[in-house]
């Protein structure tokens, strides 16, 4: 009788453009020690994220099988991926409709007996080794070569995510404006500080567990909002259990099951118009100006920036012309479509449209003073109050976060919507709007987790314009 051999496979894939230059990475790991046993990576040309992720899975399973060619049915492989789509489809919970995915899924399923392979979704932060391998492969393809194992630094560059659960990594980012979710996360982290380390770094499904360790097994569905992609999966939303005991140990902010993979909103302010340098009120009730020559150049530099990052998966724009033109420049570089969301339009500044702050003070001084003092006061002539804008923007936020759970979305919008999203994420008062600077074509980022928490990652970054 063969002795059972157990390994963990972590796999990932990416596309800089979706579709665009793509590559995958996979690593086979000893579940007891966390040591990498084999690595695989490859640049695969132009493909989608989903294709690259499946190719990474295939490479990881083939590498595991090659390590133990004589193990036969005794080989047990536990696959860990941050692709909800691949995990759910290979687990049989989501249907595979897209014609490009079916042969890849069949190929992956044929490598080892179905009973030998289990699947688990993990946050991207826990999949850094495979992610770095995939990026090394894409970098190699960009330079006109293929990835070489001898040149890889993925294992060296990856901070250890394989420490026992008693050792907590530092918490990343502040909690957002949902106190209840933040309290649950803090309680889970506090409980984890007293938890004993499990016997193995990667408990395999079905393996005996030590009750006194107090470590709850993480399921693929825990706290992860479903991801809808071009691959035609049929997901159902999964929500964390609000009755989960506060003492359930976790391993840190980025991996707590009640957080899951965030919807990341990358907030790009549109490029300059003729009104921007003169600091004139330019909202949704005015002339709807186009980008100036400077603004078009800013849009192109933003497009180059996002193409180099390769992280944006969707683009949503305000309906106003300056945003649509900025979004179109980025979309052309990334090969993506642009969706329009009315909730992202700028404030209607009423009679103040086209005027400078000084001109408004001179003509409508009392109205301006009242507007600065209260978010419920609208500009002269029937414009929108900041309270009305906040309600509209919050509704758009909730709609987008639900639609794009687990994905990175570029929102091309205006000063007030961006400041409002940041203010709400921080739980700051309305007057915080007057204490933020947002340059034309600047980038800010807010991540939204499944439990309602938000983390502000970036504000008013203009490094791509220099």
C-alpha positions in Angstrom: 0.0 0.0 0.0 1.4 3.4 -1.0 2.2 5.9 1.7 0.0 9.0 1.3 2.0 12.1 0.1 0.5 15.5 0.7 1.4 18.8 -1.0 0.0 22.3 -1.4 -0.2 24.0 -4.8 -0.5 27.8 -4.9 -1.2 29.1 -8.4 -1.9 32.5 -10.0 -2.1 34.1 -13.4 -2.4 37.6 -14.7 -3.0 39.7 -17.8 -1.8 43.3 -18.3 -4.8 44.4 -20.3 -7.3 41.5 -19.9 -6.8 40.5 -22.7 -3.2 41.5 -22.9 0.4 40.2 -22.2 -0.2 37.3 -19.8 1.7 34.9 -17.7 1.2 32.4 -14.8 3.0 31.2 -11.8 2.7 28.1 -9.5 4.6 26.7 -6.5 4.4 23.3 -4.9 4.8 23.5 -1.1 5.5 21.1 1.7 2.4 21.5 4.0 4.3 20.7 7.1 7.3 23.1 6.7 6.0 25.6 4.2 9.1 25.0 2.1 8.7 25.4 -1.7 9.4 22.1 -3.5 9.0 23.2 -7.1 8.2 26.4 -9.1 6.7 26.9 -12.5 6.0 30.1 -14.5 5.6 31.0 -18.2 4.8 33.9 -20.4 1.9 32.8 -22.6 1.4 35.8 -24.9 -1.9 37.7 -25.2 -4.6 36.1 -23.0 -7.2 37.0 -20.4 -6.8 36.8 -16.6 -9.0 33.7 -16.5 -7.0 31.8 -19.1 -3.7 32.7 -17.3 -5.2 31.5 -13.9 -6.2 28.2 -15.4 -2.8 27.8 -17.0 -1.2 28.4 -13.6 -3.4 25.7 -12.0 -2.5 23.2 -14.7 1.2 23.9 -14.3 1.0 23.5 -10.5 -0.9 20.2 -10.7 1.6 18.9 -13.3 4.5 20.0 -11.1 3.1 18.2 -8.1 2.5 15.0 -10.1 6.1 15.1 -11.5 7.5 15.4 -8.0 5.9 12.1 -6.9 5.5 10.1 -10.1 5.1 6.8 -8.2 2.6 8.0 -5.7 -0.5 7.2 -7.8 -3.8 7.6 -6.0 -1.9 8.2 -2.7 -0.9 11.7 -3.7 -3.1 14.4 -2.1 -3.0 17.9 -3.5 -4.6 20.9 -1.9 -4.9 23.8 -4.3 -4.9 27.4 -2.9 -5.8 30.2 -5.3 -7.1 33.8 -5.1 -9.3 33.2 -8.2 -12.8 32.7 -6.8 -13.8 31.7 -10.4 -11.3 28.9 -10.8 -11.8 27.5 -7.3 -15.6 27.5 -7.6 -15.6 26.0 -11.1 -13.1 23.3 -10.4 -15.0 22.5 -7.2 -18.1 21.9 -9.3 -20.1 24.7 -7.6 -20.2 27.0 -10.6 -21.0 26.1 -14.2 -18.4 26.6 -16.9 -20.0 28.3 -19.9 -17.2 30.2 -21.6 -15.7 28.1 -24.5 -12.1 29.1 -23.7 -12.5 27.8 -20.1 -14.0 24.4 -20.8 -10.9 22.7 -22.3 -8.6 24.2 -19.7 -10.8 23.0 -16.8 -11.0 19.5 -18.5 -7.2 19.5 -18.8 -6.7 20.4 -15.2 -9.2 17.8 -14.0 -7.5 15.0 -16.0 -4.0 15.5 -14.4 -4.9 13.7 -11.1 -7.9 11.7 -9.9 -10.7 14.1 -8.8 -10.6 12.6 -5.3 -7.0 13.5 -4.9 -7.4 17.3 -5.3 -9.2 19.8 -3.1 -9.6 23.5 -3.6 -9.5 26.5 -1.3 -10.0 30.2 -2.1 -7.4 32.5 -0.3 -7.0 36.3 -0.3 -4.5 37.6 -2.8 -2.2 38.7 0.1 -1.7 35.0 0.9 -0.8 34.1 -2.7 2.2 36.3 -3.0 4.7 33.6 -4.1 2.6 32.5 -7.1 1.7 36.1 -7.9 5.3 37.1 -8.0 6.1 34.2 -10.3 3.3 35.2 -12.7 4.7 38.8 -12.7 8.2 37.6 -13.4 6.9 35.6 -16.3 5.1 38.7 -17.7 8.2 40.8 -17.2 10.2 38.3 -19.1 7.7 38.3 -21.9 7.8 42.1 -22.0 11.6 41.9 -22.5 11.3 39.3 -25.3 12.4 36.2 -23.3 10.9 33.4 -21.3 11.0 33.0 -17.5 14.0 31.0 -16.1 13.8 29.3 -12.7 17.5 30.1 -12.1 16.8 33.9 -12.3 13.7 33.8 -10.1 13.6 35.7 -6.8 10.0 35.1 -6.0 10.7 32.9 -3.0 13.2 35.4 -1.7 11.0 38.4 -2.3 7.9 36.9 -0.8 7.3 37.9 2.8 6.6 34.7 4.7 2.8 34.2 4.7 3.5 30.7 6.0 4.1 31.4 9.6 2.1 29.6 12.2 -1.2 31.3 13.0 0.0 32.3 16.5 2.4 34.8 14.8 0.3 37.7 13.6 1.4 39.9 10.7 0.9 43.6 11.2 -2.6 45.0 10.4 -2.7 46.7 7.1 -4.6 49.9 6.8 -7.2 51.6 9.0 -10.8 50.3 9.4 -13.5 52.0 7.5 -16.7 53.7 8.6 -18.6 50.5 9.6 -18.1 50.2 13.4 -19.7 46.7 13.7 -17.5 45.1 11.1 -14.4 46.8 12.5 -15.2 45.5 16.0 -15.5 41.9 14.7 -12.2 42.2 13.0 -10.5 43.6 16.0 -12.0 40.9 18.2 -10.8 38.2 15.9 -7.3 39.6 15.8 -7.2 39.9 19.6 -8.3 36.3 20.0 -5.6 35.1 17.5 -2.8 36.6 19.6 -3.5 33.9 22.2 -3.9 31.0 19.8 -1.5 28.1 19.8 0.3 27.3 16.5 -1.2 24.4 14.5 0.9 21.4 14.0 1.2 22.0 10.3 1.4 25.3 8.4 -1.2 24.1 5.9 -3.8 21.8 7.5 -4.9 19.4 4.7 -8.7 18.7 4.4 -9.6 15.6 6.3 -6.4 15.6 8.3 -6.7 15.3 12.1 -6.8 18.6 14.0 -5.7 19.4 17.5 -8.8 20.6 19.4 -6.8 22.5 21.9 -5.1 24.6 19.2 -8.5 26.4 18.8 -8.0 27.1 15.1 -11.1 27.1 13.0 -10.7 25.6 9.5 -11.1 28.2 6.8 -13.6 27.3 4.0 -13.2 28.7 0.5 -16.5 30.6 0.8 -15.7 32.4 4.1 -16.4 36.1 3.8 -15.8 36.2 0.0 -18.2 38.2 -2.2 -18.7 36.3 -5.5 -16.9 37.4 -8.6 -18.6 37.7 -12.0 -16.3 37.6 -15.0 -16.3 37.0 -18.7 -15.7 33.3 -18.1 -19.4 32.8 -17.6 -19.5 31.5 -14.1 -22.8 31.5 -12.2 -21.8 32.7 -8.7 -24.0 33.2 -5.7 -23.1 35.8 -3.1 -21.6 34.4 0.1 -21.8 36.4 3.3 -20.0 36.0 6.6 -21.9 34.6 9.5 -22.8 37.5 11.8 -23.2 35.0 14.6 -19.6 33.8 14.3 -18.0 33.6 17.8 -15.8 36.6 18.5 -13.1 34.3 19.8 -12.5 32.5 16.4 -8.8 33.0 15.8 -7.6 34.7 12.6 -4.2 35.3 11.1 -4.4 39.0 10.4 -6.3 41.8 8.7 -5.6 40.7 5.2 -6.7 37.1 5.7 -9.6 37.3 8.2 -12.5 35.3 6.7 -15.0 38.1 7.4 -13.1 40.4 5.1 -12.5 38.4 1.9 -11.2 39.9 -1.3 -12.0 43.6 -1.4 -13.6 45.5 -4.2 -10.8 48.0 -5.0 -12.0 51.3 -6.4 -9.1 53.2 -8.1 -10.3 56.8 -8.3 -9.0 58.9 -11.2 -9.9 62.5 -11.4 -10.3 63.6 -15.0 -7.6 65.6 -16.8 -7.6 69.4 -17.1 -10.2 71.5 -19.0 -9.9 75.1 -19.8 -11.6 75.9 -16.5 -9.3 73.9 -14.3 -6.2 76.2 -14.1 -8.5 79.1 -13.3 -10.2 77.1 -10.5 -13.7 77.9 -11.7 -16.7 76.0 -10.5 -17.3 73.2 -13.1 -20.0 70.8 -12.2 -22.8 68.9 -13.9 -25.0 72.0 -14.4 -22.6 73.9 -16.7 -21.2 73.7 -20.2 -19.7 70.2 -19.9 -16.2 71.2 -21.2 -13.9 68.9 -23.0 -10.3 68.2 -22.0 -7.7 70.8 -22.9 -4.4 69.8 -24.7 -2.8 69.5 -21.2 -5.7 67.4 -20.0 -5.4 65.0 -23.0 -1.7 64.6 -22.2 -2.5 63.9 -18.6 -5.1 61.2 -19.7 -2.4 59.5 -21.9 0.1 59.5 -19.0 -2.6 58.0 -16.7 -3.3 55.4 -19.4 0.5 54.5 -19.6 0.5 54.2 -15.8 -2.4 51.8 -15.5 -1.1 49.7 -18.5 2.2 49.3 -16.7 0.5 48.3 -13.5 -1.7 45.7 -15.2 -4.2 45.6 -12.3 -7.3 47.4 -13.6 -10.0 45.0 -14.6 -13.0 47.3 -15.2 -13.5 51.0 -16.0 -16.6 53.0 -14.9 -16.9 56.7 -15.8 -19.0 59.8 -14.9 -21.3 60.7 -17.8 -19.6 64.1 -18.2 -17.4 64.7 -21.3 -14.1 65.3 -19.5 -14.4 62.1 -17.6 -15.5 60.1 -20.7 -12.5 61.4 -22.7 -10.1 60.5 -19.8 -11.7 57.1 -19.4 -11.5 56.5 -23.2 -7.8 57.1 -23.2 -7.2 54.5 -20.5 -9.6 52.0 -22.0 -7.9 52.2 -25.4 -4.6 51.3 -23.8 -6.0 48.5 -21.7 -8.5 47.0 -24.2 -11.4 47.4 -21.9 -14.9 48.8 -22.3 -16.2 51.9 -20.3 -19.4 51.7 -18.3 -21.2 55.0 -17.4 -22.6 55.5 -14.0 -24.7 58.7 -13.4 -23.9 58.6 -9.7 -20.3 59.6 -10.4 -21.2 63.0 -12.0 -19.9 66.2 -10.3 -22.0 68.4 -8.1 -24.5 70.7 -9.8 -23.2 74.1 -8.7 -26.2 76.0 -9.9 -25.6 79.7 -10.7 -22.0 79.4 -9.6 -21.0 77.3 -12.7 -18.1 78.8 -14.5 -17.3 81.4 -11.8 -14.3 81.6 -9.6 -14.5 81.4 -5.8 -13.9 85.1 -5.6 -16.5 85.9 -8.1 -19.1 83.8 -6.2 -18.2 85.6 -2.9 -18.6 89.0 -4.6 -22.0 88.1 -6.2 -23.5 85.7 -3.8 -21.6 86.2 -0.5 -24.4 85.2 1.9 -25.2 82.1 -0.1 -21.5 81.1 -0.2 -21.1 81.6 3.6 -24.2 79.4 4.3 -22.9 76.8 1.8 -19.5 76.6 3.5 -21.2 76.3 6.9 -23.7 73.5 6.2 -23.6 70.4 3.9 -27.4 70.7 3.6 -27.2 74.1 1.9 -27.3 74.1 -1.9 -25.5 76.6 -4.2 -27.5 79.6 -5.5 -30.0 78.8 -8.2 -31.0 75.3 -7.3 -27.8 73.3 -7.3 -27.0 70.3 -5.2 -26.0 70.4 -1.5 -23.1 68.3 -0.4 -25.5 66.1 1.6 -27.4 65.3 -1.6 -24.2 64.5 -3.4 -23.1 62.3 -0.6 -26.3 60.3 -0.8 -26.0 59.9 -4.5 -22.3 58.9 -4.4 -22.9 56.5 -1.5 -25.6 54.7 -3.5 -23.2 54.5 -6.5 -20.5 53.1 -4.2 -22.7 50.4 -2.8 -23.9 49.5 -6.3 -20.3 49.3 -7.7 -18.9 47.4 -4.7 -21.6 44.8 -5.0 -21.1 44.4 -8.7 -17.3 44.3 -8.6 -16.6 42.4 -5.4 -13.1 41.0 -5.4 -12.1 43.1 -8.5 -10.1 46.2 -9.2 -12.2 48.9 -10.9 -11.1 52.3 -12.2 -13.6 55.0 -11.5 -13.0 58.2 -13.6 -14.9 60.9 -11.9 -14.6 64.4 -10.2 -13.3 66.2 -7.2 -16.5 66.1 -5.0 -17.3 62.4 -5.6 -13.7 61.3 -4.9 -13.5 63.4 -1.8 -16.8 62.1 -0.7 -15.8 58.5 -1.1 -12.6 59.1 0.9 -14.5 61.0 3.6 -17.1 58.2 4.0 -14.4 55.6 4.1 -12.6 57.4 6.9 -15.8 58.2 8.8 -14.8 61.9 8.6 -17.3 64.8 9.0 -18.6 66.8 5.9 -16.1 69.6 6.5 -13.3 67.2 5.6 -14.2 67.9 2.0 -12.5 71.3 2.4 -9.3 69.8 3.8 -8.3 67.6 0.9 -6.4 68.5 -2.3 -7.2 66.7 -5.5 -5.1 67.6 -8.6 -6.2 67.0 -12.1 -5.6 63.4 -13.2 -4.6 62.4 -9.7 -5.1 58.9 -8.4 -6.7 57.8 -5.1 -7.7 54.3 -4.0 -10.2 52.8 -1.5 -10.7 49.1 -0.9 -14.0 47.8 0.3 -14.4 44.5 2.2 -17.3 42.2 2.4 -18.2 43.2 5.9 -18.6 46.9 5.1 -15.1 48.0 6.2 -13.1 50.3 4.0 -9.4 51.0 3.7 -8.0 54.2 2.1 -4.9 53.1 0.3 -3.9 56.2 -1.7 -4.8 59.9 -2.0 -4.0 62.5 -4.7 -1.1 60.6 -6.2 0.4 62.5 -9.2 3.7 60.6 -9.6 2.6 59.3 -13.0 2.4 62.8 -14.4 6.0 63.7 -13.6 
